[in-house]
């Protein structure tokens, strides 16, 4: 049985079984059983929607803590461009980067630098004409995992390039090894992440065999200390080396705009992403070359591990970009470097398949249709499943009983009451015993 790593976890002590999370999960990975939420590991894509929606903070994300820096001799920070949008009145990225060095990092490699290289590589591959259109961005790991479990026919549309995070780590480690003479295992690369999906992508990457990133530290953990350090900086080191294109990746539409192609679509928010994927699958979206999809509203600035309102952060990013050049990082001539390409194919994960046997699966599907008709179709969630159909599927799989639907249970109880009433009215009383 395949083991899964997930950043998103459940704190049962805080869960009250309120069913908020089951309604928002895009893969129907959550059920409420015995008054507590249960996450199906094989279905979860770590999008973080349950963290965002839970009013009791029972869902949380695992991530790397700053204490892990002590395990390496040389540490490199890989700040996501969404980090810059967390600070008010920021007009110079070097304040943030210098602050990170003051916090204990030996070097900084902006992920926005790698984003500019990925943008150029994407343009090269699309100009070659070998990618299946429309090309779907592979930058958001939650979206890639969603496609893998819900949209198998779209796997071949996903851009086979490493994310800016992975590209940044590969380049940073190579440069650090040349600079310090240290072996790669003594050099730590830590991504400052806006979302839990990136944490999972490091532990269980798709498209590559092993991640070059040694840990993902939540922006929310770094922010308080970094803010304090930035307020007390005596001098600023000139570190920043990226432009409008790279920093623009932090918000929805930034990656698409970097392609310099008008035939694109950018959608953000998991529900909107699903609608777009359904339309692509049904071939209702035509004449588009590129599709940029972000699971979080607003793009990476909307990640659940950020601290600022995504729309405020987006406005700050747009203001910050005014002071930057268009792009400062370019690929050398020739084909796209192998270090930037995937080395494994994206394969469909059949976690939503009813049965590996087609005949049995068809029988189960028919049974689900039949059982679903017995339910009211309200999708109330009282049974612990997100929809009546999902509950019917649980019943067919043997994970639940029909009586767990309160409407079915009430109907059964009414039938029992009617039967008892008929017995009471229709059966003569036994004569009393004589003394």
C-alpha positions as CSV (number, residue, x, y, z in Angstrom):
1,X,0.0,0.0,0.0
2,X,1.3,3.4,-1.0
3,X,2.2,5.7,1.9
4,X,1.4,9.4,1.6
5,X,2.9,12.4,3.2
6,X,0.7,15.4,3.9
7,X,1.4,18.8,5.2
8,X,-2.3,19.3,6.1
9,X,-3.1,17.5,9.4
10,X,-6.0,17.3,11.8
11,X,-6.0,18.2,15.5
12,X,-8.8,16.0,16.8
13,X,-8.9,17.8,20.2
14,X,-10.1,20.9,18.4
15,X,-12.5,19.2,15.9
16,X,-16.2,19.4,16.7
17,X,-17.4,17.7,13.6
18,X,-19.1,20.8,12.2
19,X,-18.9,19.6,8.5
20,X,-17.6,23.0,7.2
21,X,-14.5,21.3,5.8
22,X,-16.3,18.5,3.9
23,X,-18.1,21.0,1.8
24,X,-15.0,22.8,0.5
25,X,-12.7,19.9,-0.1
26,X,-12.2,19.7,-3.9
27,X,-11.5,15.9,-3.9
28,X,-14.1,14.9,-1.3
29,X,-11.2,13.7,0.9
30,X,-12.9,14.5,4.2
31,X,-15.7,12.8,6.1
32,X,-17.1,13.2,9.6
33,X,-17.2,10.0,11.5
34,X,-17.9,9.6,15.2
35,X,-18.2,13.4,15.6
36,X,-14.6,14.0,14.2
37,X,-13.3,14.8,10.8
38,X,-11.3,12.1,9.0
39,X,-9.0,12.9,6.1
40,X,-8.6,10.2,3.4
41,X,-4.8,10.4,2.8
42,X,-5.0,9.0,-0.8
43,X,-7.4,11.8,-1.9
44,X,-5.9,14.8,-0.1
45,X,-4.0,17.3,-2.4
46,X,-2.9,19.6,0.4
47,X,-4.6,22.6,-1.1
48,X,-5.3,24.0,2.4
49,X,-8.9,24.8,1.8
50,X,-9.9,23.0,5.0
51,X,-7.3,25.0,7.0
52,X,-8.8,28.2,5.5
53,X,-12.4,27.3,6.3
54,X,-12.2,25.6,9.7
55,X,-13.6,27.9,12.3
56,X,-12.1,25.9,15.1
57,X,-8.5,25.8,13.7
58,X,-8.6,22.0,13.8
59,X,-6.8,21.7,10.5
60,X,-3.2,22.9,10.4
61,X,-0.1,22.6,8.3
62,X,3.2,20.9,9.1
63,X,6.3,22.7,7.9
64,X,10.0,23.0,8.6
65,X,11.1,25.2,11.6
66,X,14.0,27.5,11.7
67,X,15.8,25.2,14.1
68,X,16.6,22.9,11.2
69,X,19.2,25.3,9.9
70,X,21.6,24.0,12.6
71,X,21.8,20.7,10.6
72,X,23.7,22.2,7.7
73,X,27.0,24.1,7.5
74,X,25.7,26.5,4.9
75,X,22.1,27.7,4.6
76,X,20.4,29.3,1.7
77,X,17.0,31.0,1.9
78,X,14.7,30.7,-1.1
79,X,12.1,33.4,-0.6
80,X,8.9,33.1,-2.5
81,X,8.0,36.4,-4.2
82,X,4.7,36.4,-2.3
83,X,6.8,37.1,0.9
84,X,7.3,40.7,-0.4
85,X,3.6,41.4,-0.3
86,X,3.4,40.8,3.4
87,X,5.2,44.1,4.3
88,X,3.7,47.5,4.3
89,X,5.4,50.4,2.5
90,X,8.1,48.1,1.1
91,X,9.9,49.8,-1.8
92,X,13.1,47.9,-1.9
93,X,13.3,44.0,-1.9
94,X,16.8,44.3,-0.5
95,X,15.4,45.1,2.9
96,X,13.7,41.7,3.1
97,X,16.7,39.8,1.7
98,X,19.2,41.6,4.0
99,X,16.9,40.8,6.9
100,X,16.9,37.1,6.1
101,X,20.7,37.1,6.2
102,X,20.6,38.8,9.6
103,X,18.3,36.1,10.8
104,X,21.0,33.5,10.2
105,X,20.9,32.5,6.5
106,X,24.3,32.5,4.8
107,X,23.0,33.3,1.4
108,X,19.8,34.2,-0.5
109,X,18.5,33.0,-3.8
110,X,15.3,34.6,-4.9
111,X,12.7,32.2,-6.3
112,X,11.6,35.1,-8.6
113,X,15.0,34.7,-10.3
114,X,14.2,31.1,-11.2
115,X,10.7,32.1,-12.2
116,X,12.2,34.3,-14.9
117,X,14.2,31.4,-16.2
118,X,11.1,29.1,-16.1
119,X,9.1,31.7,-18.0
120,X,11.8,31.8,-20.7
121,X,12.0,28.0,-20.9
122,X,8.2,27.9,-21.2
123,X,8.4,30.3,-24.2
124,X,11.1,28.1,-25.8
125,X,9.1,24.9,-25.4
126,X,5.9,26.5,-26.7
127,X,7.7,27.9,-29.7
128,X,8.9,24.4,-30.6
129,X,5.3,23.4,-30.9
130,X,5.6,19.9,-29.3
131,X,3.5,20.6,-26.2
132,X,-0.1,19.6,-26.3
133,X,-2.4,22.7,-26.2
134,X,-3.6,24.2,-24.1
135,X,-0.5,23.9,-21.9
136,X,-1.4,23.9,-18.2
137,X,1.1,25.4,-15.8
138,X,2.8,23.0,-13.4
139,X,3.8,25.7,-10.9
140,X,1.0,25.1,-8.4
141,X,1.5,21.6,-6.9
142,X,-2.1,21.5,-5.5
143,X,-3.4,21.9,-9.1
144,X,-1.1,19.3,-10.5
145,X,-2.2,16.8,-7.8
146,X,-5.9,17.7,-8.5
147,X,-5.4,16.9,-12.2
148,X,-3.6,13.7,-11.2
149,X,-6.6,12.4,-9.2
150,X,-9.6,14.0,-10.9
151,X,-8.7,14.8,-14.5
152,X,-6.6,11.9,-15.9
153,X,-7.0,13.0,-19.6
154,X,-5.4,16.3,-18.8
155,X,-2.1,14.9,-17.4
156,X,-0.4,15.2,-20.8
157,X,-1.3,18.9,-21.0
158,X,0.7,19.8,-17.9
159,X,3.9,21.7,-18.5
160,X,6.8,19.3,-17.9
161,X,9.1,21.9,-16.3
162,X,10.2,22.1,-12.7
163,X,8.7,24.8,-10.5
164,X,10.7,28.0,-9.8
165,X,11.3,26.6,-6.3
166,X,13.0,23.5,-7.6
167,X,14.9,25.4,-10.2
168,X,16.1,27.9,-7.6
169,X,17.3,25.2,-5.3
170,X,19.3,23.4,-8.0
171,X,21.0,26.6,-9.1
172,X,21.6,27.8,-5.6
173,X,23.2,24.6,-4.4
174,X,25.5,24.5,-7.5
175,X,26.6,28.1,-7.0
176,X,27.1,27.5,-3.2
177,X,29.2,24.4,-3.8
178,X,31.5,26.2,-6.2
179,X,31.7,29.2,-3.8
180,X,32.3,27.2,-0.5
181,X,33.8,23.9,-1.7
182,X,31.2,22.1,0.5
183,X,29.4,19.0,-0.7
184,X,25.7,19.3,-1.5
185,X,24.6,17.4,1.6
186,X,26.2,20.1,3.8
187,X,24.3,22.9,2.0
188,X,20.7,23.5,3.1
189,X,18.1,25.1,0.8
190,X,15.0,26.3,2.6
191,X,11.9,27.6,0.7
192,X,9.8,30.3,2.5
193,X,6.4,28.9,1.6
194,X,3.0,30.6,1.3
195,X,1.1,27.2,1.2
196,X,1.1,23.6,2.6
197,X,1.1,22.1,-1.0
198,X,4.7,23.2,-1.4
199,X,5.7,21.4,1.8
200,X,4.2,18.2,0.4
201,X,5.8,18.8,-3.0
202,X,9.2,18.7,-1.3
203,X,8.5,15.4,0.5
204,X,6.6,13.7,-2.3
205,X,7.5,15.5,-5.6
206,X,5.8,15.0,-8.9
207,X,7.7,15.0,-12.2
208,X,11.0,14.5,-10.4
209,X,12.5,11.7,-8.3
210,X,13.8,13.8,-5.4
211,X,13.5,17.4,-4.4
212,X,16.6,19.6,-4.1
213,X,14.9,21.6,-1.3
214,X,15.7,20.6,2.2
215,X,12.8,22.2,3.9
216,X,9.8,24.6,3.6
217,X,9.4,27.2,6.3
218,X,6.1,28.9,6.6
219,X,6.0,32.6,5.8
220,X,3.8,33.0,8.9
221,X,6.7,31.7,11.1
222,X,9.4,33.8,9.5
223,X,7.3,37.1,9.4
224,X,7.4,38.2,13.0
225,X,11.2,37.8,13.5
226,X,11.9,39.1,10.0
227,X,9.8,42.2,10.6
228,X,11.7,43.0,13.8
229,X,15.1,42.5,12.1
230,X,14.1,44.7,9.2
231,X,13.1,47.5,11.6
232,X,16.6,47.5,13.0
233,X,18.8,47.2,10.0
234,X,21.8,49.5,9.9
235,X,22.7,48.9,6.3
236,X,21.2,47.3,3.2
237,X,23.1,44.8,1.1
238,X,22.4,44.8,-2.6
239,X,21.2,41.2,-3.1
240,X,18.0,41.5,-5.3
241,X,18.5,40.3,-8.8
242,X,15.0,39.8,-10.3
243,X,12.5,41.9,-12.2
244,X,8.8,42.5,-12.9
245,X,8.4,39.1,-14.6
246,X,9.8,37.1,-11.6
247,X,8.1,39.0,-8.8
248,X,4.8,39.0,-10.8
249,X,4.6,35.2,-10.4
250,X,3.3,35.8,-6.8
251,X,-0.1,36.9,-8.1
252,X,-2.6,35.3,-10.4
253,X,-1.9,36.1,-14.1
254,X,1.8,36.9,-13.5
255,X,3.1,33.6,-15.0
256,X,0.9,34.0,-18.0
257,X,1.8,37.6,-18.7
258,X,5.5,36.6,-18.7
259,X,4.9,34.4,-21.8
260,X,4.2,37.5,-23.9
261,X,1.3,35.7,-25.5
262,X,-2.2,37.0,-25.5
263,X,-3.8,33.5,-25.9
264,X,-3.9,32.6,-22.2
265,X,-6.3,32.2,-19.3
266,X,-5.5,32.7,-15.6
267,X,-7.9,31.4,-12.9
268,X,-7.4,31.3,-9.2
269,X,-9.4,29.8,-6.3
270,X,-9.9,26.0,-6.2
271,X,-13.6,26.1,-7.2
272,X,-12.8,28.3,-10.3
273,X,-9.8,26.0,-11.1
274,X,-12.1,23.0,-11.1
275,X,-14.6,24.7,-13.5
276,X,-11.8,25.6,-15.9
277,X,-10.4,22.0,-15.8
278,X,-13.9,20.6,-16.5
279,X,-14.3,22.9,-19.5
280,X,-10.9,21.9,-20.9
281,X,-11.7,18.2,-20.4
282,X,-15.0,18.7,-22.3
283,X,-13.1,20.6,-25.0
284,X,-15.2,23.7,-24.5
285,X,-12.1,26.0,-24.2
286,X,-10.5,26.6,-27.6
287,X,-7.9,28.8,-29.2
288,X,-5.9,29.1,-26.0
289,X,-2.2,28.3,-25.7
290,X,-1.6,28.5,-22.0
291,X,-3.7,28.0,-18.8
292,X,-2.4,29.3,-15.5
293,X,-4.2,27.9,-12.5
294,X,-3.7,28.7,-8.8
295,X,-5.5,26.9,-6.1
296,X,-5.4,29.9,-3.8
297,X,-7.5,33.0,-4.4
298,X,-5.3,35.8,-5.8
299,X,-2.5,33.4,-6.5
300,X,0.4,32.5,-4.1
301,X,-0.3,35.7,-2.1
302,X,-3.5,34.0,-1.0
303,X,-1.8,31.0,0.5
304,X,-2.9,29.9,4.0
305,X,0.6,30.3,5.4
306,X,0.7,34.0,4.5
307,X,-0.2,36.6,7.1
308,X,-1.6,39.4,5.0
309,X,-5.0,39.7,3.2
310,X,-4.3,38.5,-0.4
311,X,-5.8,41.5,-2.0
312,X,-3.8,43.9,0.1
313,X,-0.6,41.8,-0.6
314,X,-1.4,41.9,-4.4
315,X,-1.7,45.6,-4.3
316,X,1.6,45.9,-2.6
317,X,3.3,43.6,-5.1
318,X,1.9,45.7,-8.0
319,X,3.3,48.9,-6.4
320,X,6.7,47.2,-5.7
321,X,7.0,46.1,-9.3
322,X,7.1,49.7,-10.5
323,X,10.7,50.1,-9.2
324,X,12.0,46.9,-11.0
325,X,13.4,46.2,-14.5
326,X,11.4,43.8,-16.7
327,X,13.7,40.8,-16.2
328,X,17.2,40.2,-15.0
329,X,17.7,36.5,-15.6
330,X,17.9,34.7,-19.0
331,X,18.8,31.3,-20.4
332,X,21.8,30.9,-22.6
333,X,21.2,30.0,-26.2
334,X,20.2,26.5,-27.2
335,X,17.6,24.1,-25.8
336,X,16.0,24.2,-22.4
337,X,18.6,22.9,-19.8
338,X,17.9,19.4,-18.6
339,X,18.1,20.5,-15.0
340,X,14.9,22.4,-15.5
341,X,12.9,19.6,-17.0
342,X,10.9,16.8,-15.4
343,X,12.5,13.4,-15.5
344,X,9.3,11.4,-14.8
345,X,5.9,11.6,-16.4
346,X,2.8,12.7,-14.6
347,X,0.6,9.7,-14.2
348,X,-3.0,9.3,-13.3
349,X,-3.7,8.2,-9.7
350,X,-6.8,6.0,-9.6
351,X,-7.7,6.8,-6.0
352,X,-11.2,7.8,-7.1
353,X,-11.8,4.6,-9.1
354,X,-14.5,2.4,-7.6
355,X,-12.8,-0.9,-8.7
356,X,-10.0,-2.1,-10.8
357,X,-12.4,-4.6,-12.4
358,X,-14.5,-2.7,-15.0
359,X,-17.5,-5.0,-14.6
360,X,-17.5,-4.6,-10.9
361,X,-17.1,-0.8,-11.2
362,X,-20.1,-0.6,-13.5
363,X,-22.2,-2.6,-11.1
364,X,-21.1,-0.4,-8.2
365,X,-21.9,2.7,-10.2
366,X,-25.4,1.4,-10.9
367,X,-25.8,0.6,-7.2
368,X,-24.7,4.1,-6.3
369,X,-27.3,5.6,-8.7
370,X,-30.0,3.4,-7.1
371,X,-29.1,4.3,-3.5
372,X,-28.8,8.0,-4.3
373,X,-32.5,8.1,-5.2
374,X,-33.3,7.1,-1.7
375,X,-31.7,10.2,-0.3
376,X,-33.4,13.7,-0.4
377,X,-30.7,15.4,-2.5
378,X,-30.2,18.2,0.0
379,X,-26.4,17.6,0.3
380,X,-26.8,18.7,4.0
381,X,-23.7,17.0,5.2
382,X,-25.4,15.6,8.3
383,X,-24.4,12.1,7.3
384,X,-20.7,13.2,7.4
385,X,-20.3,13.1,3.6
386,X,-20.2,16.3,1.4
387,X,-23.1,15.2,-0.9
388,X,-25.8,12.6,-1.1
389,X,-23.9,11.0,-4.0
390,X,-20.7,10.8,-2.0
391,X,-22.7,9.2,0.8
392,X,-24.2,6.7,-1.6
393,X,-20.7,5.9,-2.7
394,X,-19.6,5.4,0.9
395,X,-22.6,3.0,1.4
396,X,-21.7,0.9,-1.6
397,X,-18.0,0.7,-0.5
398,X,-19.2,-0.5,2.9
399,X,-17.9,2.6,4.7
400,X,-21.4,3.8,5.9
401,X,-24.9,2.6,6.4
402,X,-28.0,4.1,4.7
403,X,-29.5,4.7,8.2
404,X,-26.8,7.3,8.9
405,X,-28.8,9.7,6.7
406,X,-31.2,11.4,9.1
407,X,-33.9,11.5,6.5
408,X,-33.7,7.7,5.9
409,X,-33.4,7.1,9.6
410,X,-36.5,9.2,10.3
411,X,-38.4,7.3,7.6
412,X,-37.4,4.0,9.1
413,X,-38.5,5.1,12.5
414,X,-41.8,6.3,11.2
415,X,-42.3,2.9,9.6
416,X,-41.6,1.2,12.9
417,X,-43.9,3.6,14.7
418,X,-46.7,2.9,12.2
419,X,-46.2,-0.9,12.5
420,X,-46.4,-0.7,16.3
421,X,-49.5,1.5,16.1
422,X,-51.2,-1.0,13.7
423,X,-50.3,-3.9,16.1
424,X,-51.7,-2.0,19.0
425,X,-55.0,-1.2,17.2
426,X,-55.4,-4.5,15.4
427,X,-54.4,-7.2,17.9
428,X,-57.1,-8.0,20.6
429,X,-56.0,-7.7,24.2
430,X,-55.5,-11.0,26.1
431,X,-58.2,-11.7,28.7
432,X,-57.2,-11.2,32.3
433,X,-56.4,-14.3,34.4
434,X,-59.1,-15.3,36.8
435,X,-58.4,-15.6,40.5
